[in-house]
Amino acid sequence: MRILIVTAVEAEADAVRRGLTATSGTGTEVTAAGVGAAAAAAATSRQLALAAASGQPYQAVVSAGIAGGFPDRIGLGQTAVATRSIAADLGAQSPDGFLTLDELGFGSTVAATDDPLTGWLRSGLPEAVPGAVLTVNTVTGSASRATALADRYPDAVAEAMEGYGVACAAALAGLPFAELRTISNPVGPRDRAGWRIPQALAALTAAVDRLPWRAWP
């Protein structure tokens, strides 16, 4: 079984690799694709195509990394398992508010996660918080935007910048997709002093280490 885990930056990739040391030889591989949905989609598609061309295709794709968490829905250091990945700011502004691609008739902003793969993540991490993980091009930095996103997506627990892009690449390749995030900061007013990036990276390592990679269905 070959599983591709896609992160944004090398610090996240290193955190995942530290958690995978006990499962060496399973075929699980990690790549840092870059920040943002476009970079994530391009790098994931390239990695999947190269693997397929070499005769060693992947069987699943997981987007992983740290994220902002919606207060009162998930806490700092906790783990989120996506029930769906949503391109939350892909659409158009209108006098009546934000319109999604779905509302505009141009496609869908929602990427479904694979039920068996997501269920496997949740069974290995029973304390993880399930919910939508938003993919944004601009990280939320104000209370008003945090409230607007929370109201628009009442099932959202976290926001990051790559999941939807990874999901699109996985869908094009016909592969199951899931998303795993650990929380480094609250979604809301930008306050670097309140970020807990080292703790979130340590939580990511711990989450990956606890998953039974050899037993993936």
C-alpha positions as CSV (number, residue, x, y, z in Angstrom):
1,M,0.0,0.0,0.0
2,R,1.4,3.4,-1.1
3,I,0.0,6.5,0.5
4,L,1.0,10.0,-0.4
5,I,0.9,12.6,2.5
6,V,1.0,16.2,1.2
7,T,2.0,19.1,3.4
8,A,2.6,22.7,2.6
9,V,6.1,23.3,4.1
10,E,9.1,21.2,5.1
11,A,8.5,21.8,8.8
12,E,5.2,20.0,8.5
13,A,6.7,17.3,6.3
14,D,9.4,16.7,8.9
15,A,6.8,16.5,11.6
16,V,5.0,13.8,9.7
17,R,8.1,11.9,8.9
18,R,9.0,11.8,12.6
19,G,5.7,10.1,13.2
20,L,6.3,7.6,10.5
21,T,9.6,6.2,11.6
22,A,8.0,3.1,13.2
23,T,6.2,2.3,10.0
24,S,9.1,2.4,7.5
25,G,8.7,0.2,4.6
26,T,4.9,0.6,4.4
27,G,5.2,2.8,1.2
28,T,3.9,5.9,3.0
29,E,5.7,8.9,1.5
30,V,5.6,12.6,2.4
31,T,6.1,15.6,0.1
32,A,6.0,19.4,0.8
33,A,4.0,20.9,-2.0
34,G,4.2,24.6,-1.2
35,V,1.7,27.0,0.3
36,G,-1.7,27.5,-1.2
37,A,-4.3,25.4,-3.1
38,A,-2.7,26.0,-6.5
39,A,0.8,24.9,-5.5
40,A,-0.7,22.0,-3.6
41,A,-2.8,20.8,-6.6
42,A,0.1,21.2,-9.1
43,A,2.7,19.4,-6.9
44,T,0.3,16.6,-5.9
45,S,-0.7,16.0,-9.5
46,R,2.9,15.8,-10.5
47,Q,3.8,13.4,-7.7
48,L,0.9,11.2,-8.5
49,A,1.7,11.2,-12.3
50,L,5.4,10.4,-11.7
51,A,4.5,7.5,-9.4
52,A,2.0,6.1,-11.8
53,A,4.5,6.4,-14.7
54,S,7.1,4.5,-12.7
55,G,4.8,1.6,-12.1
56,Q,4.5,2.4,-8.4
57,P,1.2,4.3,-8.1
58,Y,-0.2,5.6,-4.9
59,Q,-3.5,4.2,-3.5
60,A,-4.5,7.2,-1.4
61,V,-3.7,10.8,-0.7
62,V,-3.8,12.6,2.7
63,S,-3.4,16.4,3.1
64,A,-1.8,17.0,6.5
65,G,-0.4,19.9,8.4
66,I,-1.2,22.6,11.0
67,A,-4.2,24.9,10.8
68,G,-6.2,27.6,12.5
69,G,-9.1,26.4,14.6
70,F,-12.5,27.9,15.1
71,P,-12.9,28.9,18.7
72,D,-15.5,26.9,20.7
73,R,-15.3,24.2,18.1
74,I,-11.7,23.0,18.5
75,G,-8.8,24.0,20.8
76,L,-5.1,24.7,20.4
77,G,-3.1,21.5,20.0
78,Q,-6.2,19.4,19.1
79,T,-6.4,17.3,15.9
80,A,-9.1,17.8,13.2
81,V,-10.1,15.2,10.7
82,A,-12.0,16.7,7.8
83,T,-15.4,15.5,6.9
84,R,-15.2,17.6,3.8
85,S,-12.7,20.2,2.3
86,I,-14.2,23.5,1.2
87,A,-12.7,26.3,-0.9
88,A,-14.2,28.9,1.3
89,D,-13.3,32.0,-0.5
90,L,-13.6,30.7,-4.1
91,G,-16.5,32.6,-5.6
92,A,-17.7,36.2,-6.0
93,Q,-18.7,39.1,-3.9
94,S,-22.2,40.6,-4.5
95,P,-24.3,43.4,-2.9
96,D,-26.1,40.6,-1.0
97,G,-22.9,38.9,0.2
98,F,-20.5,36.2,-0.9
99,L,-21.6,33.8,-3.6
100,T,-19.9,30.4,-3.9
101,L,-19.1,28.7,-7.2
102,D,-22.0,26.4,-6.5
103,E,-24.4,29.4,-6.3
104,L,-22.8,30.9,-9.4
105,G,-23.3,27.7,-11.4
106,F,-19.5,27.4,-12.2
107,G,-18.7,24.2,-10.3
108,S,-18.4,23.1,-6.7
109,T,-16.3,24.5,-3.8
110,V,-16.7,21.3,-1.8
111,A,-14.4,18.3,-2.1
112,A,-15.7,15.2,-0.4
113,T,-13.4,13.1,1.8
114,D,-13.3,9.4,1.3
115,D,-15.4,7.6,3.9
116,P,-13.2,4.5,4.5
117,L,-10.0,6.6,4.7
118,T,-11.6,9.2,6.9
119,G,-13.1,6.5,9.1
120,W,-9.7,4.9,9.5
121,L,-8.2,8.2,10.6
122,R,-11.0,8.7,13.1
123,S,-10.7,5.2,14.5
124,G,-7.0,5.7,15.0
125,L,-7.5,9.1,16.6
126,P,-10.8,8.8,18.5
127,E,-10.3,12.1,20.3
128,A,-9.9,14.1,17.0
129,V,-12.6,16.6,16.2
130,P,-14.5,15.9,12.9
131,G,-15.8,18.7,10.7
132,A,-15.2,20.7,7.6
133,V,-11.7,22.1,7.0
134,L,-11.8,25.3,5.0
135,T,-9.2,26.1,2.3
136,V,-8.6,29.8,2.0
137,N,-6.3,31.9,-0.1
138,T,-6.0,34.5,2.6
139,V,-5.7,33.5,6.2
140,T,-8.3,35.0,8.4
141,G,-7.0,38.0,10.4
142,S,-10.1,39.7,11.8
143,A,-13.1,38.8,14.0
144,S,-15.6,39.9,11.4
145,R,-14.2,37.4,8.8
146,A,-14.0,34.6,11.3
147,T,-17.6,35.2,12.2
148,A,-18.7,35.3,8.6
149,L,-16.9,32.0,7.8
150,A,-18.2,30.3,11.0
151,D,-21.8,31.4,10.1
152,R,-21.5,30.3,6.5
153,Y,-20.0,26.9,7.4
154,P,-21.5,25.8,10.7
155,D,-19.7,22.5,10.5
156,A,-16.2,24.0,10.0
157,V,-13.6,23.3,12.6
158,A,-10.4,24.6,11.0
159,E,-9.0,26.6,8.1
160,A,-5.8,26.0,6.1
161,M,-4.6,26.7,2.6
162,E,-4.0,23.5,0.7
163,G,-6.6,20.8,1.3
164,Y,-9.0,21.6,-1.5
165,G,-6.1,21.7,-4.0
166,V,-4.8,18.3,-2.8
167,A,-8.4,17.0,-3.0
168,C,-8.8,18.1,-6.6
169,A,-5.6,16.4,-7.6
170,A,-6.6,13.2,-5.9
171,A,-10.0,13.3,-7.6
172,L,-8.4,13.7,-11.0
173,A,-6.3,10.6,-10.3
174,G,-9.3,8.7,-9.0
175,L,-7.8,8.2,-5.6
176,P,-9.4,8.5,-2.1
177,F,-8.6,11.7,-0.2
178,A,-8.6,12.7,3.5
179,E,-7.3,15.7,5.5
180,L,-5.7,15.8,8.9
181,R,-4.8,19.0,10.7
182,T,-3.5,20.0,14.2
183,I,-4.4,23.4,15.5
184,S,-1.7,26.1,16.0
185,N,-3.9,29.2,16.4
186,P,-7.5,30.4,16.7
187,V,-9.2,31.7,13.6
188,G,-9.8,35.4,14.2
189,P,-7.8,38.5,14.8
190,R,-4.1,38.0,13.8
191,D,-2.1,37.6,16.9
192,R,1.3,36.0,16.4
193,A,2.0,36.0,20.1
194,G,-0.9,33.5,20.5
195,W,0.3,31.1,17.9
196,R,1.5,27.7,19.1
197,I,3.3,26.3,16.0
198,P,5.9,24.1,17.8
199,Q,3.1,22.5,19.8
200,A,0.9,22.0,16.8
201,L,3.8,20.3,14.9
202,A,4.5,18.1,17.9
203,A,0.8,17.2,17.9
204,L,1.0,16.3,14.2
205,T,3.9,14.0,14.9
206,A,2.0,12.3,17.7
207,A,-1.1,11.9,15.6
208,V,0.8,10.3,12.7
209,D,2.7,8.1,15.1
210,R,-0.6,6.7,16.6
211,L,-2.1,5.8,13.2
212,P,-1.8,2.1,12.2
213,W,-0.5,2.7,8.7
214,R,0.1,-1.0,8.1
215,A,-3.6,-1.7,8.7
216,W,-5.0,0.9,6.3
217,P,-8.0,-0.8,4.5
